[in-house]
């Protein structure tokens, strides 16, 4: 552990070890986050709801449990926060929309139950794009990038990324339908993990697209992502899409020994990159070479239309979920969500079916690629973060984000973004790794080996 690291920048792994040893109080750790939220949230807008009083009471209860010998595990006493589409009993859950600004769930989502069972403390709910689409929230102010508040943090899990990067929580939960965990992770120099489709229950979570939605951890380190993934994974009878595959102890099995691993470089994704992104990715490939991996050029069939297929699917399914509100009370929905929402009602059944067929085909074709390689490497985004006043939410016509992210939503594969460098303007750049379904361990091991060599995770925003 870095002896001078402040409490709010301790990793979950570090803080958990200190708590277990009796050297750190969950109350002191929680207070350090709440004080920082009080100071920085008025600038960054990471939180839409802060759960201060309840969090302090929970921290006291967790401290008493540990003192009494009832230690639950490495997340016991750890303060986390949740994207505001995850139901929390008695705590406002708005989906980032005025339409749901008074919504208070009467039960917790399954993943919240599991985080609580692990001993976590919920600090509050995090800013998000309205109804997890694109652009700003419909309720509250948009989160700003802590590396430079003139720049966008990426969405739709914007607050989930900025809160972790700025030290306003130890870890967070985001959602990902087409890159919404990985894009903001890349823009904020943190780790964002989209697990295999079905790895984490979505019961009690707002659906945008049932075919593509994933939930996953957003953390400052790979170890922390492994810890959070273990705590929330597993079959849930309330969500029949969840897998019955056994859940591994991802943190315990982490290793930096990846010599001989086969990594496919997704050549399609290396086109039209910003020069700083291109430089950072090239350097990342060299790092993996130094770690003894074997590199192979690969291409994914139909790569350049997968962005369109993914968009058709989530727009049609979003219209199915929210079309009634668009018809009955559109004035309470933001301009950007209205535009995208109505667009979802314009596609024909044939177009939706063709997109779903391409989804099935992509799963099979990517599966065949994973018979030849263990991982697929690509940039998370095509460019570094954009200025807030230049950010164009209409990404269907201006794809500044890498289509490789959506590829793995379609293929139902786990994919992870981790820090890989900075632009000439000192803004974060992310690298994406993807693995075959249910092989998060290989994905985490490669990311961990890379992290330990580069140590980019030790750099924090100049707040």
C-alpha positions in Angstrom: 0.0 0.0 0.0 1.1 3.5 -0.8 1.6 5.0 2.7 0.5 8.5 1.6 -2.6 7.4 -0.2 -5.6 9.2 1.3 -8.5 7.1 2.6 -10.7 8.1 -0.4 -8.2 6.7 -2.9 -7.5 3.4 -1.1 -8.5 0.5 -3.3 -11.3 -1.8 -2.0 -8.6 -4.5 -1.6 -6.4 -2.2 0.5 -9.2 -0.8 2.6 -10.7 -4.2 3.2 -7.4 -5.6 4.4 -7.0 -2.7 6.8 -10.6 -3.1 8.1 -10.1 -6.8 8.7 -6.9 -6.1 10.6 -8.6 -3.5 12.8 -6.5 -0.7 11.4 -9.3 1.2 9.7 -12.8 1.9 10.8 -15.7 1.6 8.3 -17.1 4.7 10.0 -14.0 6.7 9.3 -13.8 5.4 5.8 -17.5 6.3 5.2 -17.1 9.7 6.7 -14.1 10.4 4.4 -16.2 9.7 1.4 -19.2 11.7 2.6 -17.0 14.7 3.4 -15.5 14.5 -0.1 -18.9 14.2 -1.7 -20.1 17.3 0.2 -17.1 19.2 -1.1 -16.8 18.0 -4.7 -20.3 16.9 -5.8 -21.5 20.4 -6.2 -18.9 20.7 -8.9 -18.8 17.2 -10.5 -22.5 16.3 -10.1 -21.6 12.6 -9.7 -24.5 11.9 -7.3 -28.1 12.7 -7.8 -29.0 11.3 -4.3 -26.7 11.1 -1.3 -27.6 8.6 1.4 -25.5 10.2 4.1 -27.4 9.5 7.4 -28.3 6.0 6.4 -24.7 5.3 5.2 -23.3 6.4 8.6 -25.7 4.2 10.5 -24.9 1.2 8.3 -21.1 1.9 8.8 -21.6 1.8 12.6 -23.5 -1.5 12.3 -20.8 -3.0 10.1 -18.1 -1.9 12.5 -20.0 -3.5 15.4 -20.3 -6.8 13.5 -16.6 -6.9 12.7 -15.7 -6.0 16.3 -18.0 -8.9 17.4 -16.1 -11.4 15.2 -18.7 -11.6 12.5 -16.5 -10.8 9.5 -18.3 -11.2 6.2 -15.4 -10.9 3.8 -13.4 -8.4 1.8 -16.3 -6.0 1.1 -17.3 -5.8 4.7 -17.5 -2.1 5.6 -16.7 -0.8 2.1 -18.7 2.2 0.8 -20.0 1.9 -2.7 -22.6 3.7 -4.9 -25.1 2.7 -7.5 -26.2 4.0 -10.9 -29.7 5.4 -10.4 -31.5 2.7 -12.3 -30.8 0.1 -9.6 -33.7 -0.2 -7.1 -32.9 0.6 -3.5 -35.6 0.1 -0.9 -36.7 3.4 0.6 -34.2 5.4 -1.4 -35.3 7.4 -4.5 -34.5 5.7 -7.8 -35.3 8.1 -10.7 -33.7 6.5 -13.8 -32.3 10.0 -14.4 -35.7 11.2 -15.5 -38.3 13.7 -14.3 -40.9 11.1 -15.2 -39.7 9.0 -12.2 -38.4 11.8 -9.9 -40.6 10.7 -7.0 -40.2 7.0 -7.4 -39.2 5.2 -4.2 -38.9 1.4 -4.5 -40.3 -0.9 -1.8 -37.5 -3.5 -2.3 -33.9 -3.8 -3.2 -32.6 -5.1 -6.5 -31.0 -8.5 -6.3 -27.5 -7.1 -6.7 -28.2 -4.7 -3.9 -29.2 -7.6 -1.6 -25.9 -9.3 -2.5 -23.8 -6.2 -1.9 -25.5 -5.8 1.5 -24.9 -9.4 2.3 -21.2 -8.8 1.6 -21.2 -6.0 4.1 -21.2 -3.0 1.7 -22.4 0.5 2.6 -24.5 2.4 0.0 -23.4 6.0 -0.2 -26.1 7.0 -2.7 -27.4 7.0 -6.3 -25.3 8.2 -9.3 -26.1 10.4 -12.2 -26.9 8.8 -15.5 -28.1 9.6 -19.0 -31.9 9.8 -19.0 -33.3 6.2 -19.0 -29.8 5.0 -19.8 -30.0 6.2 -23.4 -27.4 8.8 -24.4 -26.7 12.4 -23.5 -27.4 14.2 -20.3 -29.8 13.2 -17.5 -33.4 14.5 -17.7 -33.3 15.2 -13.9 -30.4 17.0 -12.2 -27.1 18.1 -13.7 -24.8 16.1 -15.9 -21.7 14.7 -14.3 -18.4 16.4 -15.4 -15.1 14.8 -16.0 -12.9 15.2 -12.9 -9.7 15.2 -15.1 -11.0 18.4 -16.7 -14.5 19.6 -16.0 -14.7 21.2 -19.5 -14.8 17.6 -20.8 -17.6 15.0 -20.9 -17.3 11.9 -18.7 -19.0 9.6 -21.2 -22.3 7.8 -20.7 -24.7 6.5 -19.8 -23.0 5.5 -16.5 -21.5 9.0 -16.2 -21.8 9.4 -12.4 -20.7 5.9 -11.8 -17.3 6.6 -13.4 -16.7 10.1 -12.1 -17.5 9.1 -8.5 -14.9 6.3 -8.6 -12.3 8.4 -10.4 -12.7 11.4 -8.1 -12.7 9.4 -4.9 -16.3 9.8 -4.1 -16.9 6.1 -3.5 -14.7 3.0 -3.4 -16.5 1.3 -6.3 -19.7 1.6 -8.2 -22.2 -0.3 -10.3 -23.0 0.7 -13.9 -25.0 -0.7 -16.7 -23.9 -1.4 -20.3 -26.2 -1.8 -23.4 -23.6 -0.6 -26.0 -20.6 0.6 -24.1 -22.1 2.5 -21.1 -19.8 1.0 -18.5 -16.7 0.9 -20.7 -16.9 4.3 -22.4 -17.0 6.3 -19.2 -14.4 4.1 -17.6 -12.0 4.9 -20.5 -12.8 8.6 -20.2 -12.0 8.6 -16.4 -9.0 6.4 -16.0 -10.7 3.6 -14.2 -11.6 -0.1 -14.7 -15.0 -0.8 -16.1 -16.1 -4.4 -16.4 -19.1 -5.6 -18.5 -19.5 -9.3 -17.5 -20.9 -12.1 -19.6 -24.6 -11.7 -20.4 -26.4 -13.5 -17.5 -23.6 -13.4 -15.1 -25.3 -10.7 -12.9 -29.0 -10.6 -12.1 -31.0 -7.7 -13.6 -34.0 -8.2 -11.3 -34.9 -4.8 -9.8 -33.0 -2.9 -12.4 -34.6 -0.6 -15.1 -34.6 -2.4 -18.4 -33.5 -0.5 -21.5 -32.9 -3.5 -23.8 -33.5 -7.0 -22.4 -31.4 -8.5 -25.2 -28.3 -6.3 -24.6 -28.3 -4.9 -21.0 -25.5 -5.9 -18.7 -24.6 -4.8 -15.1 -21.1 -4.5 -13.9 -18.5 -3.0 -11.5 -16.6 0.2 -12.0 -13.5 0.5 -9.9 -10.0 2.0 -9.6 -8.2 -1.4 -9.9 -8.7 -4.8 -11.5 -8.6 -6.5 -8.0 -11.5 -4.4 -6.9 -13.5 -5.3 -10.1 -12.8 -9.0 -9.3 -14.0 -8.6 -5.7 -17.2 -6.8 -6.7 -17.9 -9.2 -9.5 -17.7 -12.2 -7.2 -20.1 -10.6 -4.7 -22.9 -9.9 -7.1 -22.7 -12.8 -9.6 -24.8 -16.0 -9.7 -28.1 -17.4 -10.6 -31.2 -15.6 -9.5 -34.7 -17.2 -9.9 -36.1 -13.7 -10.3 -34.1 -13.3 -13.5 -34.3 -16.3 -15.8 -31.6 -14.9 -18.0 -29.0 -15.5 -15.3 -26.5 -18.3 -15.7 -26.3 -21.3 -13.4 -22.5 -21.5 -14.0 -20.6 -21.6 -10.7 -19.1 -18.3 -9.6 -15.3 -18.3 -9.1 -13.4 -16.4 -6.5 -12.0 -14.1 -9.1 -9.8 -12.1 -6.7 -8.1 -15.1 -5.2 -7.3 -16.6 -8.7 -5.8 -13.4 -10.0 -2.3 -13.8 -11.5 0.2 -11.6 -13.4 1.6 -14.7 -15.2 0.1 -14.6 -18.6 3.0 -15.8 -20.7 1.8 -17.7 -23.8 -1.7 -16.1 -23.7 -3.1 -15.6 -27.2 -4.4 -12.1 -27.8 -6.1 -11.2 -31.1 -5.6 -7.6 -32.2 -8.9 -6.4 -33.7 -7.6 -4.7 -36.8 -11.1 -3.3 -37.8 -11.0 -1.2 -34.6 -7.7 0.4 -35.4 -9.1 2.5 -38.3 -9.8 6.2 -37.9 -8.3 6.6 -34.5 -7.3 9.9 -32.9 -3.5 10.1 -33.0 -3.3 10.0 -29.2 -5.5 7.0 -29.0 -3.5 5.2 -31.7 -0.3 6.0 -29.9 -1.6 4.7 -26.5 -3.0 1.5 -28.1 0.3 0.8 -29.9 2.2 1.2 -26.6 -0.2 -1.1 -24.9 0.4 -3.8 -27.5 4.1 -3.5 -26.8 3.5 -3.9 -23.1 1.6 -7.2 -23.7 4.4 -8.3 -26.0 6.9 -7.7 -23.1 4.6 -9.9 -20.9 5.2 -12.8 -23.2 1.7 -13.1 -24.8 1.3 -14.2 -28.4 -0.4 -11.6 -30.7 -2.5 -12.4 -33.8 -4.3 -10.0 -36.2 -8.0 -10.8 -36.4 -11.1 -9.4 -38.1 -14.8 -9.8 -37.1 -17.2 -10.3 -40.0 -19.7 -7.5 -40.6 -17.8 -5.4 -38.1 -18.8 -2.0 -39.7 -22.5 -2.7 -39.5 -22.6 -4.2 -36.0 -23.0 -0.6 -34.5 -26.2 -0.3 -36.6 -27.6 -3.7 -35.5 -26.9 -3.0 -31.9 -28.7 0.4 -32.2 -31.7 -1.1 -33.9 -32.1 -3.7 -31.2 -31.8 -1.3 -28.2 -34.0 1.4 -29.8 -36.8 -1.0 -30.6 -36.7 -2.6 -27.2 -36.5 0.8 -25.5 -39.6 1.9 -27.4 -41.3 -1.2 -26.2 -40.4 -0.3 -22.6 -41.1 3.4 -22.7 -43.3 4.0 -25.8 -46.4 4.4 -23.6 -44.8 7.4 -21.7 -43.8 8.9 -25.1 -47.4 8.7 -26.2 -49.0 9.8 -22.9 -46.7 12.4 -21.4 -43.7 13.2 -23.6 -43.2 16.7 -22.0 -41.7 15.0 -18.9 -39.0 13.4 -21.0 -35.9 15.2 -22.3 -35.4 16.2 -25.9 -32.7 13.7 -26.6 -34.5 10.7 -25.1 -37.7 11.7 -27.0 -35.8 11.7 -30.3 -34.2 8.3 -29.7 -37.3 6.9 -28.2 -39.5 7.8 -31.1 -36.8 6.5 -33.5 -37.3 3.1 -31.9 -40.9 3.1 -33.1 -39.9 3.7 -36.7 -38.2 0.4 -37.4 -40.1 -2.4 -39.0 -40.5 -5.9 -37.5 -38.3 -7.1 -40.4 -35.5 -4.7 -39.5 -35.6 -5.8 -35.9 -35.6 -9.5 -36.8 -32.7 -8.9 -39.2 -30.7 -7.1 -36.5 -31.4 -10.0 -34.1 -30.3 -12.5 -36.7 -27.0 -10.6 -37.1 -26.7 -10.7 -33.3 -27.0 -14.5 -33.4 -24.5 -14.7 -36.2 -22.1 -12.4 -34.4 -22.2 -14.7 -31.3 -21.3 -17.7 -33.5 -18.6 -15.9 -35.5 -16.9 -14.3 -32.4 -17.1 -17.7 -30.7 -15.1 -19.2 -33.6 -12.5 -16.5 -33.2 -12.2 -17.4 -29.5 -11.2 -20.9 -30.6 -8.0 -19.4 -32.0 -7.3 -16.7 -29.3 -8.0 -16.2 -25.6 -8.7 -12.5 -25.7 -9.5 -9.7 -28.2 -7.8 -6.3 -27.9 -9.1 -3.0 -29.2 -9.3 0.6 -28.2 -12.3 1.3 -25.9 -13.1 4.6 -27.8 -11.8 6.1 -31.0 -10.9 9.4 -29.4 -10.0 10.8 -25.9 -12.9 12.6 -24.0 -14.6 15.4 -25.9 -15.4 18.8 -24.6 -18.8 19.1 -23.0 -19.9 21.8 -25.5 -18.7 19.7 -28.4 -20.2 16.4 -27.3 -22.7 15.2 -29.9 -25.2 12.8 -28.3 -26.5 11.8 -31.8 -23.9 9.1 -32.1 -25.8 7.1 -34.6 -24.6 9.6 -37.2 -21.3 10.5 -35.6 -19.7 7.4 -34.1 -16.8 8.8 -32.1 -16.9 5.7 -29.9 -15.4 2.4 -31.0 -17.9 -0.1 -32.5 -15.9 -2.9 -30.9 -17.7 -2.1 -27.6 -21.1 -2.9 -29.1 -19.7 -6.0 -30.8 -19.4 -7.7 -27.4 -22.8 -6.7 -26.2 -24.1 -8.5 -29.3 -21.8 -11.5 -28.7 -22.7 -11.7 -25.0 -19.0 -11.7 -24.1 -17.3 -10.2 -21.1 -15.3 -7.1 -21.9 -13.3 -4.7 -19.8 -11.9 -1.2 -20.2 -8.7 -0.3 -18.3 -6.4 2.7 -18.3 -3.8 2.7 -21.1 -2.5 6.3 -21.2 -3.3 9.9 -21.6 -3.8 12.3 -24.5 -1.6 15.4 -25.1 -4.3 17.3 -23.1 -3.7 14.9 -20.2 -7.1 13.2 -20.6 -7.5 9.5 -20.0 -7.5 6.8 -22.8 -8.9 3.3 -22.3 -8.0 -0.1 -23.7 -10.6 -2.8 -24.2 -10.1 -6.5 -23.7 -12.8 -9.1 -24.3 -13.0 -12.8 -23.6 -15.3 -15.7 -24.4 -18.5 -16.1 -22.4 -17.9 -17.0 -18.7 -14.2 -16.5 -19.0 -13.9 -13.4 -16.8 -10.9 -14.9 -15.0 -8.7 -14.8 -18.1 -9.9 -11.3 -18.9 -9.1 -10.1 -15.3 -5.7 -11.8 -15.3 -4.5 -10.1 -18.4 -5.8 -6.7 -17.2 -4.2 -7.3 -13.9 -0.8 -8.1 -15.4 -1.0 -5.0 -17.6 -2.1 -2.8 -14.7 0.8 -3.9 -12.5 3.4 -3.1 -15.2 1.9 0.3 -16.2 0.6 1.5 -12.8 -1.6 4.0 -14.6 -4.3 3.3 -11.9 -2.2 5.1 -9.4 -2.8 8.4 -11.2 -5.7 10.5 -10.0 -7.5 13.6 -11.3 -5.9 16.9 -10.5 -8.8 18.1 -8.3 
